[in-house]
Amino acid sequence: MEQKGSELFQAACAGKDEDVQALLERGDIDINHLYNGMTALEGSILNLQNSTALLLIKEGASLEFKDGTNALHGASRCGLLEVAEAVINKGLNVKKRSRGNAHPIQCAAQSQDLDMITFLLDKGAKIPKFWVNPLSEDEDAQNPFTNAWGEQRYDIFLTLLDTCLKEIPVTNSQIV
């Protein structure tokens, strides 16, 4: 069974959609088999195999990963917009933290992917609870703002800030 699982994993990582489909159609391979601690879906995402990841999702691969992350965290980190949309449509929550407390939007910010950040914000990702301290080095400072600031991606920083400002209710007494 390990050999069969490794076949699927290797085909998925290489983006060999026809091989993945043929292996799954044989019926003797578990789509969620772990190979080196990862599923074929996780391997396809990490290797930027968009169409293969979409195929595995369509075929019913588990969207949750052993390390406490899920397919949305992976897609957000790797910039796979179609995969992110597919897993959101399958029910993954854009606000869900991983076991390591990372939000999908943090994964996108770490990858400096403005398109993914904008997509996640459009899908309901919330960031107002993050605090901004671009000079802090502690673990609590690892949020989208510090990632963007530290990498001098001011376009991302401003997009995040703009989103936060839109979330703050303004009353008549605050308007000068």
C-alpha positions in Angstrom: 0.0 0.0 0.0 2.9 2.4 0.7 4.1 2.0 -2.9 0.6 2.8 -4.2 0.3 5.8 -2.0 3.7 7.1 -3.1 2.6 6.7 -6.8 -0.3 9.0 -6.2 1.7 11.5 -4.2 4.5 11.6 -6.8 2.0 12.0 -9.7 0.2 14.8 -7.8 3.4 16.6 -7.0 4.5 16.4 -10.7 1.1 17.7 -11.9 0.4 14.5 -13.9 -3.4 14.8 -13.9 -4.1 11.9 -16.2 -1.9 9.6 -14.0 -3.6 10.9 -10.8 -7.1 10.2 -12.4 -6.0 6.7 -13.5 -4.7 5.8 -10.1 -7.8 7.0 -8.4 -10.0 5.1 -10.9 -8.2 1.9 -10.0 -10.0 2.1 -6.7 -7.2 0.6 -4.6 -5.6 3.8 -3.5 -6.7 6.0 -0.6 -6.8 9.6 -1.8 -5.9 10.7 1.7 -2.9 8.3 2.1 0.0 10.0 3.9 3.3 9.9 2.1 6.2 11.5 4.1 3.5 13.0 6.3 1.6 14.7 3.5 -1.4 13.9 1.3 -1.4 14.1 -2.4 -3.5 17.2 -2.2 -1.0 18.9 0.1 1.9 17.9 -2.2 0.1 19.2 -5.3 -0.5 22.6 -3.6 3.1 22.9 -2.3 4.4 22.1 -5.8 2.0 24.7 -7.4 0.1 22.1 -9.3 -3.2 24.0 -9.6 -5.1 21.6 -11.9 -4.0 18.6 -10.0 -5.1 20.1 -6.7 -8.5 21.0 -8.2 -8.8 17.4 -9.5 -8.0 16.0 -6.0 -10.5 18.3 -4.4 -13.2 17.3 -6.9 -12.5 13.7 -6.2 -13.0 14.2 -2.5 -9.6 14.6 -0.9 -9.6 15.8 2.7 -9.0 19.5 2.9 -7.5 19.2 6.4 -3.8 18.4 6.7 -1.9 16.5 9.4 0.2 19.5 10.5 -2.9 21.4 11.6 -3.2 23.6 8.5 -5.7 23.0 5.6 -5.9 23.4 1.9 -6.8 27.1 2.2 -3.7 27.8 4.2 -1.6 26.0 1.6 -3.3 27.7 -1.4 -2.9 31.1 0.3 0.8 30.6 0.9 1.4 29.3 -2.6 -0.8 31.8 -4.4 -3.2 29.3 -5.9 -6.4 31.5 -6.3 -8.5 28.8 -8.0 -7.7 26.3 -5.3 -8.5 28.8 -2.6 -11.8 29.5 -4.2 -12.6 25.8 -4.6 -11.9 25.0 -1.0 -13.9 28.0 0.3 -16.7 26.7 -1.9 -16.3 23.3 -0.2 -16.7 25.0 3.2 -13.3 26.0 4.5 -13.5 29.2 6.5 -11.3 32.2 5.6 -11.2 33.1 9.3 -10.0 29.7 10.6 -6.7 29.6 12.3 -4.3 26.7 11.9 -3.1 24.7 14.9 -0.1 27.1 14.8 -2.5 30.1 15.0 -1.9 31.3 11.4 -4.8 32.7 9.4 -4.9 32.1 5.7 -4.4 35.9 5.2 -1.2 35.7 7.2 0.0 32.9 4.8 -0.7 35.1 1.8 1.0 38.1 3.5 4.1 36.0 4.2 4.2 35.1 0.5 3.7 38.8 -0.4 0.8 37.9 -2.6 -1.4 41.0 -3.0 -3.9 39.2 -5.3 -4.4 36.5 -2.7 -4.8 39.0 0.1 -7.4 40.9 -1.9 -9.2 37.7 -2.7 -9.3 36.6 0.9 -10.5 40.0 2.1 -13.2 39.9 -0.6 -14.2 36.4 0.8 -14.6 37.8 4.3 -11.2 37.5 5.9 -11.0 39.8 8.9 -7.9 41.6 10.1 -9.0 44.4 12.5 -8.0 42.3 15.5 -4.4 42.2 14.5 -2.3 45.0 16.1 0.2 46.9 14.1 3.8 47.1 15.4 6.2 46.8 12.5 9.3 47.1 14.7 8.4 44.3 17.0 10.3 41.0 16.6 8.3 38.8 18.9 6.0 36.0 17.8 2.9 38.0 18.4 4.0 40.5 15.8 3.8 37.9 13.0 0.7 39.2 11.5 0.0 40.4 7.9 1.0 44.0 8.7 4.5 43.1 10.0 5.0 40.7 7.2 4.2 43.3 4.6 6.1 46.1 6.4 9.2 43.9 6.9 9.3 43.0 3.3 8.8 46.6 2.3 5.5 45.7 0.5 3.8 48.9 1.3 1.1 48.2 -1.3 0.1 45.2 0.8 0.4 47.1 4.0 -1.9 49.9 2.6 -4.4 47.4 1.3 -4.6 45.8 4.8 -4.8 49.2 6.5 -7.5 50.4 4.1 -9.5 47.3 4.9 -9.2 47.8 8.7 -10.2 51.4 8.4 -13.4 50.4 6.5 -14.3 48.2 9.4 -14.2 51.0 12.0 -17.6 52.6 12.4 -17.5 56.4 12.2 -20.0 58.4 14.1 -21.0 62.1 13.4 -19.1 63.2 16.5 -15.8 61.8 15.1 -16.1 63.7 11.8 -14.1 67.0 12.0 
